Amino acid sequence: MRKKCFLTLALAALMALSLAACGGEEAKRQETTVRYGIAGAWDSLMPYNSVSASNYARLIYDKLYDRLVFVHEDGSLSPRAAESWESVDGGMAAVFHLNQNAVFHDGVPATAQCWVDTFRLMTNPECPTLGRSQFSVFAGTDENGAALSDGSVAAEALDEWTLKLTFKSITTPEEFLLARNREFYVLPMHLLEDVAPADVMAMPLWEAPVGSGPLMFEEELVGSRLTLTANTDYQLGAPGFDKLVITVMDKSSLLTSLISGDLDYYAIGASVSDENAEAARQAGLTVLEGEVPTSFFELMLNNETVPAPIRQAIDLALDKELLCEQNTGELGVVTDTSMLSGAGHSTWRRDVGAAKELVASTPMDTRELMLATTSNRAGLAALMQQNLAEAGITVTIETVDSATLFSGMTDGAYDLAIASHTPSALPLWFTESRLKPGNNIFHIGEEALQRYAVELSAIHNAADDEARGAAIKALEEHLAEEKPFLPLWFARSLHVQSPTVEGIDYGSASCSNENVWAWSKA
């Protein structure tokens, strides 16, 4: 009997030790924190109230709120809030079948009606929505994205988990998602029911927001630090860590902080220059090379002050190969198109003699042009200045911040400006947005804008792939002739692999989304 009691006590002790060990492991797991660096601060925690609409802000919204899909680096799509989708009504609408396990952070289901009510509220003219123009693709809205009448935006809940969106023109679900996915999030409409549209943006809710994304709000030090906790109920799975602490820091400190162990990862995709990649390798970190271009460089042109022949001359005078190499090392490829599918298929060639002839035969009020650049591209601007001087084009450089550069181009203060953008697999991701009267940053004449509008419409209304291809070719030929802007090069990125976090999809961060639900802290 005493032997039996001893065995019983021994087993009980072992169980207690086992439970204590499990409890210790659980406690340790609960303390797991991913330290995340970011070079730019978010300006709001309400996704439809961002003045900047920057990728830094979008990466915050991507974690707190849910989007319909996840966009990969190569332009392919995988489910998030939507499990599947299809085109209906002859291509004029798309139906999204939502994940029935999607819930807000307070446990309320994130149904199709929540998406519909979100769209109706954000298109309500009385609601001070920033970035409302993104809604202009939907039937029932005006050119600014405002609803034509109460609830007229064409968003419909076919049942609890099926969302239908109707467009103004033929649009495949894939085209819509590639172009707009990062702009649309579902809001907790059950917390907004009794709030007047005009008062929505001023609600205390946005100081501690409730979303349905993979992470939940815990604490914010405005403009400096944001602490988020894992949403264990997220429909794609709980993140393999408990907290994500996002710290705003100088861009030059991101890599050094990763090397020193103060960070586990930094946005966007832990990208690193070719020069700094060697420092990462010497520190024992793995550097991954992106497979798809993540940057598109262009020279923006003021078509009002720079005549078409001079625009042609600038294109011929620039040594794009040298500029590209200086900027990207071996990661760039010169292009004569803004379409990602054209990367690596350039017919461009430098011809300074032909550029000189165009300059000599083209009357201008002044031969001196103002080139705007940000400080990190001052070297590129200086090299462009030398290239253009060889063709008889005098350029003065003004170094400004990004906001001043774009506002100066819009206002007509600058003749030229160096800019870069994140490309998309969508064929018209860039040209369509830039060749519209409402976004005439190139100061294109009204007649030319109308012609572009006709060509863009022909692409959208093409009956089949062959007709669409022919319409795109016609647009490309027109762009090559007029050169409202100059495509320069596409560039791939280098990513420093986190030594402590597994499961990161580095390249897809360039699409303003990160698969944090698949991350796990070692």
Backbone torsions as a table, in degrees:
resi	resn	phi	psi	omega
1	MET	NA	-43.1	-179.7
2	ARG	-65.1	-35.5	178.5
3	LYS	-64.1	-40.3	179.5
4	LYS	-64.3	-43.0	179.9
5	CYS	-62.4	-40.4	-179.9
6	PHE	-62.1	-42.3	178.8
7	LEU	-64.5	-39.6	179.5
8	THR	-62.7	-45.1	179.6
9	LEU	-64.5	-39.1	179.6
10	ALA	-63.6	-43.2	177.7
11	LEU	-63.3	-40.3	179.2
12	ALA	-63.3	-40.4	179.6
13	ALA	-65.4	-41.9	178.6
14	LEU	-62.5	-41.5	178.5
15	MET	-63.4	-41.4	179.6
16	ALA	-63.0	-42.7	178.2
17	LEU	-64.2	-40.0	178.8
18	SER	-63.1	-44.9	179.1
19	LEU	-64.7	-39.9	179.1
20	ALA	-63.4	-40.3	178.7
21	ALA	-64.6	-43.9	178.2
22	CYS	-62.4	-41.8	179.3
23	GLY	-63.0	-38.5	178.1
24	GLY	-65.2	-42.1	177.9
25	GLU	-63.6	-39.5	179.6
26	GLU	-65.1	-42.7	179.5
27	ALA	-62.8	-40.8	178.5
28	LYS	-63.7	-42.0	179.4
29	ARG	-62.4	-38.5	-178.1
30	GLN	-66.4	-17.5	179.7
31	GLU	-92.3	1.2	-175.7
32	THR	-68.7	122.8	-177.0
33	THR	-127.5	132.2	172.4
34	VAL	-96.6	122.0	-179.7
35	ARG	-94.2	117.9	-166.7
36	TYR	-119.9	123.3	178.6
37	GLY	-100.3	146.9	179.9
38	ILE	-144.8	138.0	-172.6
39	ALA	-87.0	-9.8	179.8
40	GLY	-136.7	142.8	-178.1
41	ALA	-84.1	151.2	171.6
42	TRP	-77.0	151.3	-179.4
43	ASP	-107.9	-0.6	178.1
44	SER	-167.4	152.1	172.9
45	LEU	-99.7	5.1	174.8
46	MET	-101.9	114.6	-169.6
47	PRO	-63.9	-18.4	178.9
48	TYR	-104.2	21.2	-179.4
49	ASN	-135.2	33.3	-179.5
50	SER	-96.5	120.1	178.1
51	VAL	-69.2	-42.0	-176.1
52	SER	-77.2	-34.2	-173.3
53	ALA	49.8	37.3	-176.7
54	SER	-81.4	163.7	176.7
55	ASN	-65.1	-28.2	177.3
56	TYR	-63.9	-43.8	177.5
57	ALA	-66.2	-41.1	-178.7
58	ARG	-62.0	-35.3	179.3
59	LEU	-68.2	-27.3	174.9
60	ILE	-72.3	-48.1	-179.7
61	TYR	-61.5	-35.5	-179.2
62	ASP	-58.7	-26.2	-177.4
63	LYS	-93.8	-35.9	-178.2
64	LEU	-81.5	-35.0	-174.1
65	TYR	-117.6	164.7	-180.0
66	ASP	-102.7	147.5	173.5
67	ARG	-113.1	167.7	-177.4
68	LEU	-67.1	-41.5	-176.3
69	VAL	-140.6	173.3	171.6
70	PHE	-109.1	128.5	-177.8
71	VAL	-100.6	123.3	-179.9
72	HIS	-87.6	164.7	-176.8
73	GLU	-55.0	-36.2	-176.8
74	ASP	-87.4	5.7	178.6
75	GLY	90.9	-2.2	175.3
76	SER	-76.1	160.4	-174.3
77	LEU	-122.8	145.0	172.6
78	SER	-136.5	160.6	-171.5
79	PRO	-65.4	148.0	164.4
80	ARG	-132.8	-101.6	176.8
81	ALA	-68.1	-32.2	178.3
82	ALA	-98.9	131.3	177.6
83	GLU	-84.0	-32.5	179.6
84	SER	-157.6	168.6	-177.1
85	TRP	-157.8	156.9	176.3
86	GLU	-153.4	158.4	178.2
87	SER	-86.1	139.9	179.0
88	VAL	-137.5	174.2	176.4
89	ASP	54.6	45.2	176.8
90	GLY	64.3	27.6	178.9
91	GLY	90.7	0.0	-178.8
92	MET	-86.5	-7.4	-178.1
93	ALA	-148.2	163.2	177.2
94	ALA	-133.2	142.5	177.6
95	VAL	-113.8	131.9	-179.4
96	PHE	-117.3	125.4	178.0
97	HIS	-95.0	110.3	-171.4
98	LEU	-82.4	154.0	176.5
99	ASN	-70.8	122.3	-174.2
100	GLN	-76.2	-2.6	175.9
101	ASN	-96.9	1.6	-178.1
102	ALA	-71.7	126.7	178.7
103	VAL	-138.2	155.1	173.1
104	PHE	-75.3	167.3	-175.7
105	HIS	-63.9	-16.7	176.1
106	ASP	-96.5	8.9	174.4
107	GLY	94.7	-5.8	-179.5
108	VAL	-78.6	132.6	-179.1
109	PRO	-58.9	139.4	177.7
110	ALA	-96.6	80.9	-172.0
111	THR	-85.3	176.1	176.9
112	ALA	-60.4	-36.2	-180.0
113	GLN	-64.7	-31.1	176.1
114	CYS	-63.0	-41.7	177.3
115	TRP	-64.6	-44.0	179.7
116	VAL	-60.6	-47.4	-178.0
117	ASP	-66.4	-33.3	175.3
118	THR	-61.7	-47.7	-178.6
119	PHE	-65.3	-38.9	179.2
120	ARG	-65.4	-40.8	179.8
121	LEU	-67.7	-44.5	-176.2
122	MET	-71.1	-21.9	177.3
123	THR	-95.0	-3.0	176.7
124	ASN	-66.7	121.5	-177.0
125	PRO	-57.9	-22.1	-179.3
126	GLU	-81.4	-14.4	178.9
127	CYS	-89.4	123.7	-176.0
128	PRO	-76.0	61.9	-177.4
129	THR	-74.6	128.6	172.9
130	LEU	-91.8	142.1	-177.0
131	GLY	75.2	23.1	-178.9
132	ARG	-61.8	-25.6	-177.6
133	SER	-56.6	-22.1	177.9
134	GLN	-61.8	-25.5	-179.0
135	PHE	-81.5	-5.2	-174.9
136	SER	-68.1	-9.9	177.9
137	VAL	-74.9	-16.1	-175.0
138	PHE	-89.8	141.2	172.9
139	ALA	-59.3	146.3	179.6
140	GLY	90.4	7.2	176.5
141	THR	-124.4	160.1	176.1
142	ASP	-89.0	-173.8	-175.7
143	GLU	-65.7	-16.9	178.2
144	ASN	-97.1	2.0	178.9
145	GLY	87.3	5.8	178.4
146	ALA	-85.5	143.2	179.4
147	ALA	-63.8	137.5	-179.9
148	LEU	-69.6	-27.8	176.0
149	SER	-152.5	177.2	-176.3
150	ASP	-58.6	114.3	177.4
151	GLY	70.2	22.3	-174.8
152	SER	-79.2	-15.3	-179.7
153	VAL	-56.7	133.2	-170.7
154	ALA	-80.4	66.6	172.3
155	ALA	-120.4	130.6	-172.6
156	GLU	-140.8	137.0	174.1
157	ALA	-92.5	105.4	-179.6
158	LEU	-69.7	-32.5	169.8
159	ASP	-157.5	-169.0	-172.6
160	GLU	-59.5	-30.8	-173.8
161	TRP	-125.4	22.0	-180.0
162	THR	-128.3	119.8	-176.8
163	LEU	-110.0	132.4	176.7
164	LYS	-118.0	130.6	176.9
165	LEU	-121.8	130.0	-178.8
166	THR	-111.0	134.5	-174.5
167	PHE	-103.6	170.8	178.5
168	LYS	-82.5	-23.3	179.1
169	SER	-140.5	168.3	-179.4
170	ILE	-58.6	122.8	-177.0
171	THR	-146.6	123.9	176.4
172	THR	-76.0	154.9	176.7
173	PRO	-55.9	-37.7	-179.0
174	GLU	-65.7	-41.3	177.3
175	GLU	-62.0	-45.7	179.6
176	PHE	-60.3	-46.1	-175.9
177	LEU	-69.3	-40.0	178.7
178	LEU	-64.2	-36.2	-176.8
179	ALA	-84.1	-33.6	-167.2
180	ARG	-124.0	-8.0	-171.7
181	ASN	-53.7	-39.5	-175.9
182	ARG	-73.8	-6.0	-178.5
183	GLU	-97.3	-15.6	-171.0
184	PHE	-116.3	130.3	-179.8
185	TYR	-136.7	149.2	177.7
186	VAL	-89.0	134.9	-177.4
187	LEU	-103.8	155.7	178.2
188	PRO	-75.9	80.0	-172.5
189	MET	-63.7	-22.0	177.9
190	HIS	-67.3	-17.0	177.4
191	LEU	-96.4	-0.8	-177.6
192	LEU	-117.1	6.2	-170.8
193	GLU	-59.2	-39.8	-174.3
194	ASP	-103.0	19.5	-177.3
195	VAL	-106.1	132.2	178.0
196	ALA	-66.6	140.1	-179.0
197	PRO	-51.3	-37.0	-178.5
198	ALA	-66.2	-20.8	-175.0
199	ASP	-101.7	-2.0	-172.4
200	VAL	-58.8	-46.6	-173.9
201	MET	-69.1	-19.0	-177.9
202	ALA	-94.9	7.4	-177.7
203	MET	-68.5	142.0	174.0
204	PRO	-60.3	-19.3	180.0
205	LEU	-52.4	-36.8	-174.1
206	TRP	-77.7	-4.8	173.2
207	GLU	-84.1	-21.6	175.1
208	ALA	-144.5	70.7	-167.9
209	PRO	-68.4	153.9	174.2
210	VAL	-114.0	117.7	177.7
211	GLY	-120.7	-158.7	175.1
212	SER	-133.6	20.9	-178.1
213	GLY	-82.1	-177.1	-175.0
214	PRO	-72.4	-14.5	178.8
215	LEU	-127.6	152.7	-176.9
216	MET	-117.5	147.9	-179.8
217	PHE	-68.4	136.7	172.6
218	GLU	-122.1	-50.2	-174.6
219	GLU	-160.0	148.2	178.3
220	GLU	-135.7	134.6	165.6
221	LEU	-107.8	102.8	-166.0
222	VAL	-49.7	126.9	176.9
223	GLY	73.3	3.4	-174.6
224	SER	-130.7	-50.7	-175.6
225	ARG	-147.2	143.8	178.3
226	LEU	-135.4	127.3	179.1
227	THR	-109.2	124.2	-179.8
228	LEU	-121.4	149.4	178.1
229	THR	-115.2	155.0	-177.0
230	ALA	-67.4	135.6	174.4
231	ASN	-89.5	101.1	-176.2
232	THR	-69.9	-12.0	179.7
233	ASP	-100.6	8.7	-178.0
234	TYR	-62.4	136.5	-170.2
235	GLN	-64.8	-21.8	178.1
236	LEU	-94.5	1.2	178.3
237	GLY	117.4	152.4	-179.8
238	ALA	-77.1	137.4	174.7
239	PRO	-57.9	151.0	-179.3
240	GLY	-87.0	40.4	174.4
241	PHE	-156.0	170.3	-176.7
242	ASP	-104.1	-32.6	-179.3
243	LYS	-136.9	148.4	171.9
244	LEU	-122.2	115.2	178.8
245	VAL	-104.2	112.2	-176.5
246	ILE	-98.1	120.7	-177.4
247	THR	-118.8	130.3	176.7
248	VAL	-81.4	129.0	-179.3
249	MET	-148.8	162.4	179.8
250	ASP	-60.4	138.8	-176.1
251	LYS	-56.6	-35.4	-178.3
252	SER	-68.7	-15.1	-177.6
253	SER	-94.7	-9.1	-173.5
254	LEU	-62.5	-52.3	-177.3
255	LEU	-65.7	-44.2	-179.7
256	THR	-62.3	-34.6	178.4
257	SER	-70.5	-34.1	176.3
258	LEU	-68.1	-41.9	180.0
259	ILE	-64.8	-40.6	-177.4
260	SER	-75.8	-12.7	-179.2
261	GLY	92.2	6.5	178.1
262	ASP	-78.8	-19.2	176.7
263	LEU	-125.1	152.0	172.4
264	ASP	-96.7	-24.0	-173.4
265	TYR	-170.1	155.2	172.7
266	TYR	-140.7	152.2	178.1
267	ALA	-79.4	151.4	0.9
268	ILE	-105.8	111.9	-178.7
269	GLY	67.7	22.5	-178.0
270	ALA	49.4	43.0	-178.0
271	SER	-70.3	151.4	-176.4
272	VAL	-147.0	147.3	177.9
273	SER	-70.9	161.1	178.7
274	ASP	-59.5	-36.9	-179.7
275	GLU	-67.2	-46.1	-177.6
276	ASN	-76.8	-17.3	179.4
277	ALA	-59.9	-34.9	-179.4
278	GLU	-65.6	-36.8	177.1
279	ALA	-63.9	-37.5	178.0
280	ALA	-65.5	-42.3	179.8
281	ARG	-64.6	-42.0	179.9
282	GLN	-64.2	-26.4	178.0
283	ALA	-83.1	1.7	178.1
284	GLY	91.0	7.9	-180.0
285	LEU	-90.7	151.6	178.0
286	THR	-89.5	131.7	178.2
287	VAL	-108.1	122.0	-179.2
288	LEU	-97.6	143.0	179.3
289	GLU	-103.3	124.5	-179.8
290	GLY	-64.7	150.4	-177.4
291	GLU	-96.3	-22.5	-175.5
292	VAL	-121.1	139.0	177.3
293	PRO	-54.3	135.0	179.4
294	THR	-114.9	-1.3	177.8
295	SER	-138.2	141.1	173.8
296	PHE	-123.5	126.1	-179.7
297	PHE	-105.8	138.9	-179.8
298	GLU	-139.6	157.4	168.8
299	LEU	-106.1	109.5	178.3
300	MET	-73.4	140.0	-175.8
301	LEU	-126.6	139.1	173.0
302	ASN	-86.4	102.1	-174.7
303	ASN	-67.5	-15.9	179.9
304	GLU	-79.6	-37.5	-177.7
305	THR	-100.0	-16.1	179.5
306	VAL	-116.0	103.2	-177.4
307	PRO	-62.3	158.9	-178.0
308	ALA	-54.4	-43.9	179.3
309	PRO	-62.6	-34.5	178.8
310	ILE	-72.1	-34.5	175.7
311	ARG	-62.8	-40.3	176.0
312	GLN	-63.8	-41.3	-178.7
313	ALA	-63.9	-40.9	178.8
314	ILE	-61.5	-42.6	179.6
315	ASP	-62.0	-38.4	-179.3
316	LEU	-75.5	-29.7	-174.6
317	ALA	-82.7	-29.0	-177.3
318	LEU	-70.2	136.1	174.7
319	ASP	-90.3	82.2	-173.7
320	LYS	-62.6	-36.1	-179.7
321	GLU	-61.5	-45.4	-179.8
322	LEU	-67.9	-42.7	178.5
323	LEU	-61.2	-44.6	-179.2
324	CYS	-62.9	-43.8	-179.4
325	GLU	-63.9	-41.0	179.7
326	GLN	-63.3	-35.9	-175.8
327	ASN	-83.4	-36.8	-170.0
328	THR	-121.8	-5.4	-173.5
329	GLY	67.9	-125.0	179.9
330	GLU	-97.9	11.7	-174.6
331	LEU	-98.6	0.8	-176.9
332	GLY	-112.4	160.3	176.7
333	VAL	-142.8	126.6	-178.3
334	VAL	-63.4	145.6	-178.2
335	THR	-139.6	154.2	171.5
336	ASP	-118.3	20.2	177.9
337	THR	-143.8	154.5	176.7
338	SER	-89.3	-4.4	-177.7
339	MET	-82.6	127.8	-176.6
340	LEU	-58.1	-31.9	179.8
341	SER	-65.3	-17.4	-179.3
342	GLY	-92.5	0.3	179.6
343	ALA	-61.1	126.3	179.3
344	GLY	90.0	3.1	-178.1
345	HIS	-125.1	41.7	-175.8
346	SER	-79.3	142.9	173.0
347	THR	-106.5	7.2	-178.2
348	TRP	-61.8	145.9	171.8
349	ARG	-146.8	145.5	179.1
350	ARG	-83.6	135.9	179.9
351	ASP	-148.3	88.8	-176.9
352	VAL	-66.5	-35.8	179.0
353	GLY	-60.0	-46.7	178.6
354	ALA	-65.1	-34.5	177.7
355	ALA	-64.5	-42.7	179.3
356	LYS	-60.2	-42.2	-179.4
357	GLU	-62.3	-42.0	178.5
358	LEU	-64.0	-41.6	-179.8
359	VAL	-65.1	-43.7	-177.6
360	ALA	-65.6	-29.8	-175.8
361	SER	-96.7	3.9	-176.5
362	THR	-115.9	112.4	178.6
363	PRO	-69.7	135.7	176.6
364	MET	-138.3	150.6	177.3
365	ASP	-62.0	-35.0	178.7
366	THR	-149.4	146.8	177.0
367	ARG	-89.8	-5.7	-177.0
368	GLU	-93.9	124.9	-178.6
369	LEU	-115.5	147.1	179.2
370	MET	-96.6	119.7	179.9
371	LEU	-107.1	121.4	178.9
372	ALA	-98.5	141.0	178.2
373	THR	-150.9	156.6	171.9
374	THR	-85.4	162.7	-172.6
375	SER	-61.6	-33.3	-178.0
376	ASN	-72.7	-7.6	177.9
377	ARG	-118.0	19.0	-178.9
378	ALA	-61.3	-36.0	178.0
379	GLY	-63.9	-41.0	177.1
380	LEU	-63.0	-43.2	-178.8
381	ALA	-62.3	-41.1	179.8
382	ALA	-64.3	-39.8	178.6
383	LEU	-67.8	-39.4	175.6
384	MET	-61.7	-41.6	179.1
385	GLN	-57.4	-43.1	178.8
386	GLN	-66.8	-44.4	178.6
387	ASN	-57.0	-47.5	-175.4
388	LEU	-71.5	-31.0	177.7
389	ALA	-61.9	-33.3	178.6
390	GLU	-62.2	-26.7	-179.6
391	ALA	-97.9	5.9	178.8
392	GLY	86.8	16.7	178.9
393	ILE	-106.4	117.3	-179.3
394	THR	-90.2	129.5	-176.6
395	VAL	-125.6	134.2	171.8
396	THR	-106.9	132.9	-176.1
397	ILE	-99.0	135.3	173.2
398	GLU	-125.0	122.8	-179.0
399	THR	-94.3	122.7	-175.4
400	VAL	-139.3	172.3	173.7
401	ASP	-80.6	169.4	-173.8
402	SER	-61.0	-42.4	-178.4
403	ALA	-62.6	-42.2	179.4
404	THR	-66.9	-36.4	179.3
405	LEU	-60.2	-49.7	-177.1
406	PHE	-72.2	-38.1	178.4
407	SER	-67.9	-34.7	177.8
408	GLY	-66.9	-37.4	175.3
409	MET	-67.4	-41.0	178.9
410	THR	-63.2	-40.6	-178.1
411	ASP	-80.2	-11.7	-179.2
412	GLY	87.0	14.5	-178.9
413	ALA	-74.7	-23.9	-177.3
414	TYR	-118.8	150.4	176.2
415	ASP	-91.5	-33.4	-177.3
416	LEU	-138.7	152.3	175.3
417	ALA	-156.7	139.1	178.2
418	ILE	-89.6	128.1	-178.9
419	ALA	-140.8	159.8	175.1
420	SER	-137.6	156.5	-176.6
421	HIS	-146.0	160.7	175.2
422	THR	-85.6	115.9	-177.7
423	PRO	-73.4	166.3	179.8
424	SER	-135.0	156.0	175.9
425	ALA	-69.6	-12.5	177.5
426	LEU	-66.3	125.2	-174.0
427	PRO	-54.7	-40.1	-174.8
428	LEU	-107.6	28.7	-174.4
429	TRP	-55.8	-34.1	-174.2
430	PHE	-102.9	-54.0	-172.6
431	THR	-61.1	-39.9	-175.9
432	GLU	-64.3	-42.1	-178.2
433	SER	-70.8	-27.7	-175.6
434	ARG	-92.7	-9.2	-176.7
435	LEU	-111.5	37.1	179.3
436	LYS	-116.6	148.1	179.9
437	PRO	-56.6	-33.1	-177.9
438	GLY	-76.8	-6.6	-179.1
439	ASN	-140.5	51.0	-172.0
440	ASN	-85.9	61.3	-176.7
441	ILE	-69.1	-19.9	-180.0
442	PHE	-91.1	-1.6	179.5
443	HIS	55.9	49.7	178.9
444	ILE	-78.7	141.0	179.7
445	GLY	-63.7	155.1	-175.4
446	GLU	-60.0	-41.1	-179.1
447	GLU	-62.9	-43.4	179.6
448	ALA	-65.8	-39.6	178.5
449	LEU	-62.0	-39.3	179.6
450	GLN	-64.7	-39.4	179.1
451	ARG	-65.3	-42.2	177.0
452	TYR	-61.8	-39.8	-180.0
453	ALA	-60.9	-40.8	178.6
454	VAL	-64.6	-42.2	-178.8
455	GLU	-68.0	-39.3	177.6
456	LEU	-66.3	-38.9	177.8
457	SER	-63.8	-38.3	179.3
458	ALA	-63.3	-35.9	178.5
459	ILE	-66.4	-46.2	-177.2
460	HIS	-67.6	-31.6	-175.3
461	ASN	-98.0	10.3	179.7
462	ALA	-61.3	139.5	-175.2
463	ALA	-76.1	-26.9	-178.4
464	ASP	-152.9	179.1	-176.8
465	ASP	-63.6	-36.4	-179.8
466	GLU	-64.8	-44.8	179.0
467	ALA	-66.8	-37.1	178.8
468	ARG	-64.8	-42.4	178.9
469	GLY	-61.7	-41.3	179.3
470	ALA	-65.6	-38.6	179.8
471	ALA	-68.0	-38.9	177.5
472	ILE	-65.5	-40.2	178.3
473	LYS	-61.6	-40.5	179.0
474	ALA	-63.1	-41.5	177.8
475	LEU	-63.7	-44.2	-178.9
476	GLU	-62.5	-39.2	178.6
477	GLU	-65.4	-39.0	177.5
478	HIS	-64.6	-44.0	178.9
479	LEU	-63.6	-38.8	179.2
480	ALA	-66.0	-31.9	-179.4
481	GLU	-76.2	-45.0	-174.0
482	GLU	-92.0	-29.8	-178.5
483	LYS	47.6	64.7	176.5
484	PRO	-64.4	-23.7	172.7
485	PHE	-147.3	164.3	-179.6
486	LEU	-112.8	113.2	170.6
487	PRO	-65.8	137.6	-177.8
488	LEU	-112.0	-63.7	-180.0
489	TRP	-162.0	159.3	169.6
490	PHE	-104.0	148.8	-179.7
491	ALA	-137.2	139.4	172.9
492	ARG	-90.0	165.4	-176.6
493	SER	-110.0	156.7	168.5
494	LEU	-107.0	138.4	-177.9
495	HIS	-124.2	131.3	176.5
496	VAL	-86.9	120.4	-177.0
497	GLN	-72.8	134.6	178.5
498	SER	-66.0	133.7	177.9
499	PRO	-80.5	-7.5	-173.3
500	THR	-124.4	-13.3	-176.8
501	VAL	-121.1	130.2	179.1
502	GLU	-106.0	158.0	173.7
503	GLY	89.7	6.5	-177.0
504	ILE	-77.4	131.5	172.6
505	ASP	-94.1	92.2	-170.2
506	TYR	-65.2	-48.6	-175.5
507	GLY	-62.4	-34.0	-175.5
508	SER	-71.5	-13.0	176.6
509	ALA	-62.7	-24.3	177.8
510	SER	-66.9	-17.3	176.9
511	CYS	-92.3	16.9	178.0
512	SER	63.1	29.9	171.8
513	ASN	-142.6	149.6	-178.8
514	GLU	-135.7	136.3	-174.0
515	ASN	-84.3	59.6	-173.6
516	VAL	-61.6	-23.7	178.6
517	TRP	-66.1	-18.7	179.8
518	ALA	-99.7	-1.8	-179.3
519	TRP	-79.1	145.9	172.2
520	SER	-140.8	135.7	-179.9
521	LYS	-85.9	124.5	-179.0
522	ALA	-65.1	NA	NA
